[in-house]
Amino acid sequence: MNNRAWGSVASSKHFTYKAEAKRPWSSTSILELLEETRQEFEKLMGPGPDIVIQVEDRICEPNNYGARAEINRQIYSLREHFREIKIICELPTDYGYTEPERDLAYHFFVHELFHCWIGGAVSKPYEPIVEAITQYMTSWMLVHLGWCSEDLFVRERADWQEIVDTENSSYTIIAGYKLLFDQMYTDDAEYLFAFCKDLAGCFHEQRNQEEIDILPVLEHYLETAFESD
């Protein structure tokens, strides 16, 4: 039983947004963000789930914020139809009043939405690639749509490079792939978008499998960059 007291509830065509605390952003702005990004993801990767996605903005302990998707049935599993998808973003009560905090909050919402196209079980060696492309395309979309400034990428590129240079972080592999995807975008943006589309196609076509085989797509697009890992 859910005893949460929602401070605000708002709905749009594809989403219901519930906020547990007063936020610096409005419920309508989050719905606008989600609807805009869904539309853009569909342009890149095809139709998304044809249901109303529940989005919950919850209070959590300070310095313990995060985001997760709570899905009654795995997005890509034994049945073709989505039954329910719930995106949960957990943030402290007073979170979002600085630009970096706001950017990260927006990133949480859009990141989990991207996983509706590219998500589900893959072989463990490929998990960092799926997470890296999700993180990269989330940031790209936020800048592309004007929800975050170009400074977001400037900050993130510096962070990725520092992690790669350190070489002992658990995020080294993910950071390395994000730098790779950034270079792919610089060299040929349409090639990166085609990579996203074909990955999404793998997950869509293989919903009846417990583990999605994305190796052919990785070998095609990442070539020696993937083989050398």
C-alpha positions, 0 to 999 in steps of 0.5 A: 500500500502506497501511503505517500502524500503527493504534493502535486499530480499532473497528467499529459498524453503519455505521462502522469507526474507525481511530486512528493515535495515542492520543487523548483520546477513545476509539474507542467514543465516536467510533463513538457520535458517528458513529452518533448523528449519522447517525441524526439526519441521516437524520431530517432528510434521508432514508437515508444510504449503505448501506455501512460508512464507513471513518473514519481518524484520522491523525497530521499535522504540528502546525498543519496539521490538517484533514479530508477525504473520500476517496471511491473514486467520487464520492458522486453520480456515474454509478452509484446505489450507493456503493462505498466512502467513506473519511473522513479526519481529520488531527490532530497527535499531541497534539491534542484535550486542550482543549475547543476542539480537541476540539470542532473534532475532532468537527466534522471527523468530523460535517462529512464525514459530512454531505457524504454527503447534501449533497456532490458537484459544483455550480456554483462560485458555489454551492460556498460555500452548500453548505460554509456549510450543512454547517458550520452544520448540523454545529455545530448537530448537535453542540450538539443532541446534547450533544457540544458545549456552547452555547459552541460557537455563541457562539464561532462566531457571534462569529467569523462576524461578525468575518469578515463585518465584515472583508470581505477574508477568503476566508471572508467569503461562507461566514461571511455565509451561516452568519449567514443560516442562523443567522437562519433557524434562529432565525426558523423551525427547520423551514424551515431543516431543510426546506432541508437536506432539499430540498438532499439530495434534489437530490443524491440525484435527480441522481446521474447528472449530473456537476454537481448543479443546486441553483438551484431550491432556493436560489431557493425558500429563500434568495429575495432573500438569494441573488439579491443575491449 
